[in-house]
Every structure is written in structure tokens, then in C-alpha cells.
Amino acid sequence: MFRTSEKYCYASTQLSRCCSINALWNNTTTASRVGTLSSIAGIGNKTNYDIDSTIWPLFHDQIDKVSFNEQSPPIYRKANEIFADTIVPELREGDHIWVHDYHLMTLPLLLRQRANKLNIKIRLGWFLHTPFPDEDAFTILPLREHILDGILGADVVGFQTDEDRYRFLNTCSQNA
């Protein structure tokens, strides 16, 4: 997350007033304002939304290692909503917010919708630090439409490679 109006910047271990997305997700650090994901979401050991067995292998073309848990989609949604609830009170006109990685793919749209309700103009970016799956693999993801809508809530979307960008665009065109 990057915020130009104050000294917010993305880092692998912390943000000036929030933990980094990765640190929060992995419970490796606690911020006084946000807390760890398990504490703010009240979801205990489910903080990884079974990402190690669902999204991570799917996004790395390891379909044979993907497993689903019916509790995962509501937990994933709840975690993203909690991040939005935590960030929105801090928003200021003209803020630039960068959201990183697959843990928070629905966050851009949530932030956009809530900022619009408050008539606050913000700029949102989202970057994926892993490969993006091909369209066939993406279709098996339970929250696929919700996730695509979430990502498309960003003004700027970034990927590691041109192949990932192509896969994302193809997935969007097939799900339009």
C-alpha cells in the first residue's frame, strides 16, 4: 500500500501505521492499529484461507495439489472486508493505495465502493507477486467472479510477466 499524502509505503515487514499485507496474513507481526489477521478476523487457524492448498497451487499451475474447503470463501471475503473496514477510516482525498498479492484480490473493489460512498477520490493499484493461472484453471476457483470484480476495482493492475498479463486479460474476456 502506498499513500502519498502521508508517509505510508509498502514494505515486506511493516507499514508506518499498518502491518504489511504479507506480515498480517502470516501472523509474523502485530500492529497496534490493525492487529494480526487472525485476531481481527476472529478466524484463528484459518487465517491462510487455506491459501496453501487452494489459491497458491492454482496460481502456480499445480492443479493436482488444489483442495477446497467450503468455509474458505466466506473466510476470504471476511478477511478482505476487515482490511477494507480498517483502511477506509484512514482514507483522504487523493490517496494512492497499492494492494499486493492474492490474499487481497477483492480489496480494491471494496475500497473503491466505500470511498465512492464517502465521495473520496482515491487511486488504487493492485499487483500480483505470483503467476496468474490460465483461464481453465481459474474457472475452478470458487470465488472467481468475485475475485475478478475485486481486481478490476483497481485503476492499475500489475503482473510479474507478460504471460501473466495475457492470462489475466484472457480470463477477463472469457468471463465478461
C-alpha positions as a printed NumPy array, in Angstrom:
array([[  0.   ,   0.   ,   0.   ],
       [  1.38 ,   3.4  ,  -0.896],
       [ -0.055,   6.625,   0.33 ],
       [  1.387,   9.862,  -0.95 ],
       [ -0.351,  12.268,   1.408],
       [  1.415,  10.773,   4.429],
       [  4.445,   8.581,   4.889],
       [  2.853,   5.247,   4.056],
       [  4.855,   2.865,   1.949],
       [  4.794,  -0.832,   1.243],
       [  7.434,  -2.901,   2.943],
       [  7.868,  -6.606,   3.451],
       [  7.559,  -6.365,   7.227],
       [  5.551,  -3.273,   8.126],
       [  3.796,  -0.082,   7.086],
       [  4.064,   3.102,   9.077],
       [  0.602,   2.74 ,  10.677],
       [ -0.408,  -0.73 ,   9.472],
       [  1.311,  -4.063,   9.083],
       [  2.229,  -5.141,   5.593],
       [ -0.264,  -7.364,   3.892],
       [  2.157, -10.314,   3.994],
       [  3.089,  -9.79 ,   7.629],
       [ -0.554,  -9.542,   8.665],
       [ -1.501, -12.58 ,   6.673],
       [  1.28 , -14.733,   8.032],
       [  0.836, -13.545,  11.632],
       [  4.517, -12.633,  11.809],
       [  3.99 ,  -9.208,  13.323],
       [  1.334,  -7.251,  15.148],
       [  0.442,  -3.62 ,  14.642],
       [ -1.287,  -1.708,  17.395],
       [ -3.802,  -0.317,  14.927],
       [ -4.642,  -3.39 ,  12.898],
       [ -3.54 ,  -6.473,  14.794],
       [ -2.935,  -9.816,  13.183],
       [ -5.364, -11.152,  10.66 ],
       [ -6.467, -13.978,  12.935],
       [ -7.237, -11.552,  15.745],
       [ -9.09 ,  -9.023,  13.61 ],
       [-10.984, -11.653,  11.674],
       [-11.601, -13.94 ,  14.628],
       [-10.779, -16.878,  12.413],
       [ -7.919, -18.472,  14.329],
       [ -6.006, -21.074,  12.352],
       [ -7.966, -20.285,   9.201],
       [ -6.007, -17.083,   8.562],
       [ -4.465, -18.556,   5.451],
       [ -7.94 , -19.138,   3.914],
       [ -6.42 , -22.475,   3.053],
       [ -4.347, -20.491,   0.562],
       [ -1.549, -23.006,   0.747],
       [ -3.953, -25.657,  -0.504],
       [ -6.192, -23.579,  -2.774],
       [ -5.061, -20.33 ,  -4.381],
       [ -1.296, -20.812,  -4.181],
       [ -1.186, -24.146,  -6.042],
       [ -3.859, -22.994,  -8.5  ],
       [ -1.882, -19.861,  -9.348],
       [  1.285, -21.945,  -9.76 ],
       [ -0.343, -24.414, -12.195],
       [ -0.315, -27.231,  -9.649],
       [ -3.935, -28.26 , -10.109],
       [ -3.325, -31.726,  -8.643],
       [ -2.433, -30.083,  -5.3  ],
       [ -5.541, -27.88 ,  -5.099],
       [ -8.06 , -28.736,  -2.397],
       [-11.163, -26.823,  -1.403],
       [-12.83 , -26.21 ,   1.923],
       [-16.383, -24.854,   1.886],
       [-15.518, -22.485,   4.749],
       [-12.733, -20.865,   2.748],
       [-14.744, -18.478,   0.53 ],
       [-16.597, -16.804,   3.44 ],
       [-13.336, -16.507,   5.396],
       [-11.568, -14.979,   2.392],
       [-14.399, -12.465,   1.937],
       [-14.447, -11.616,   5.63 ],
       [-10.695, -11.057,   5.761],
       [-10.839,  -8.682,   2.767],
       [-13.797,  -6.823,   4.285],
       [-11.931,  -6.405,   7.559],
       [ -8.991,  -4.876,   5.721],
       [-11.388,  -2.504,   3.953],
       [-13.075,  -1.602,   7.257],
       [ -9.651,  -0.85 ,   8.735],
       [ -8.344,   1.204,   5.817],
       [-11.432,   3.273,   4.926],
       [-11.412,   5.491,   8.055],
       [ -7.832,   6.463,   7.143],
       [ -8.652,   7.464,   3.546],
       [ -8.094,  11.033,   2.418],
       [ -8.924,  12.723,  -0.867],
       [ -6.277,  11.925,  -3.465],
       [ -4.751,   8.96 ,  -1.651],
       [ -2.884,   6.364,  -3.695],
       [ -3.292,   2.852,  -2.342],
       [ -1.372,  -0.188,  -3.525],
       [ -2.768,  -3.61 ,  -2.675],
       [ -0.414,  -6.546,  -3.013],
       [ -0.95 , -10.163,  -3.854],
       [ -3.538, -12.894,  -3.99 ],
       [ -4.531, -12.68 ,  -0.339],
       [ -6.425,  -9.454,  -1.033],
       [ -7.768,  -9.744,  -4.567],
       [-11.215,  -8.458,  -3.623],
       [ -9.93 ,  -5.497,  -1.613],
       [ -9.578,  -2.992,  -4.498],
       [-13.293,  -3.089,  -5.315],
       [-14.274,  -2.964,  -1.64 ],
       [-12.119,   0.131,  -1.128],
       [-13.415,   1.736,  -4.342],
       [-17.055,   1.209,  -3.358],
       [-16.584,   2.516,   0.165],
       [-14.543,   5.53 ,  -0.942],
       [-17.203,   6.376,  -3.537],
       [-19.913,   6.268,  -0.86 ],
       [-17.876,   8.801,   1.111],
       [-17.212,  10.905,  -2.023],
       [-13.467,  10.421,  -1.561],
       [-11.465,  10.179,  -4.766],
       [ -8.626,   7.684,  -4.492],
       [ -6.302,   5.878,  -6.88 ],
       [ -5.942,   2.128,  -6.447],
       [ -3.3  ,  -0.243,  -7.703],
       [ -3.067,  -3.997,  -7.316],
       [ -0.013,  -6.14 ,  -8.03 ],
       [  0.235,  -9.91 ,  -8.139],
       [  3.556, -11.343,  -6.942],
       [  2.784, -14.849,  -8.206],
       [  1.875, -16.233, -11.62 ],
       [ -1.715, -15.748, -12.769],
       [ -3.387, -19.03 , -13.779],
       [ -4.734, -19.728, -17.229],
       [ -8.468, -19.337, -17.758],
       [ -9.199, -23.073, -17.479],
       [ -7.504, -23.303, -14.098],
       [ -9.086, -20.073, -12.879],
       [-12.595, -21.408, -13.575],
       [-12.302, -23.964, -10.779],
       [-11.807, -21.233,  -8.159],
       [-14.997, -20.846,  -6.068],
       [-14.907, -17.039,  -5.879],
       [-13.701, -16.432,  -9.438],
       [-16.247, -13.751, -10.44 ],
       [-15.936, -12.018,  -7.08 ],
       [-12.148, -12.077,  -7.403],
       [-12.118, -10.721, -10.964],
       [-14.505,  -7.93 ,  -9.984],
       [-12.3  ,  -7.168,  -6.997],
       [ -9.12 ,  -6.907,  -9.055],
       [-10.882,  -4.798, -11.685],
       [-11.794,  -2.315,  -8.957],
       [ -8.191,  -1.082,  -9.202],
       [ -7.096,   1.718, -11.533],
       [ -3.836,  -0.085, -12.265],
       [ -3.252,  -3.829, -12.277],
       [  0.256,  -5.266, -12.405],
       [  1.741,  -8.682, -13.045],
       [  5.22 , -10.173, -12.963],
       [  5.319, -11.194, -16.623],
       [  3.636, -10.54 , -19.942],
       [  2.374, -14.134, -19.839],
       [  0.576, -13.42 , -16.549],
       [ -0.919, -10.248, -18.022],
       [ -2.079, -12.201, -21.074],
       [ -3.65 , -14.903, -18.888],
       [ -5.479, -12.29 , -16.837],
       [ -6.804, -10.489, -19.933],
       [ -7.882, -13.796, -21.448],
       [ -9.648, -14.781, -18.219],
       [-11.435, -11.423, -18.132],
       [-12.557, -11.726, -21.762],
       [-13.83 , -15.271, -21.21 ],
       [-15.761, -14.223, -18.096],
       [-17.231, -10.973, -19.441]])
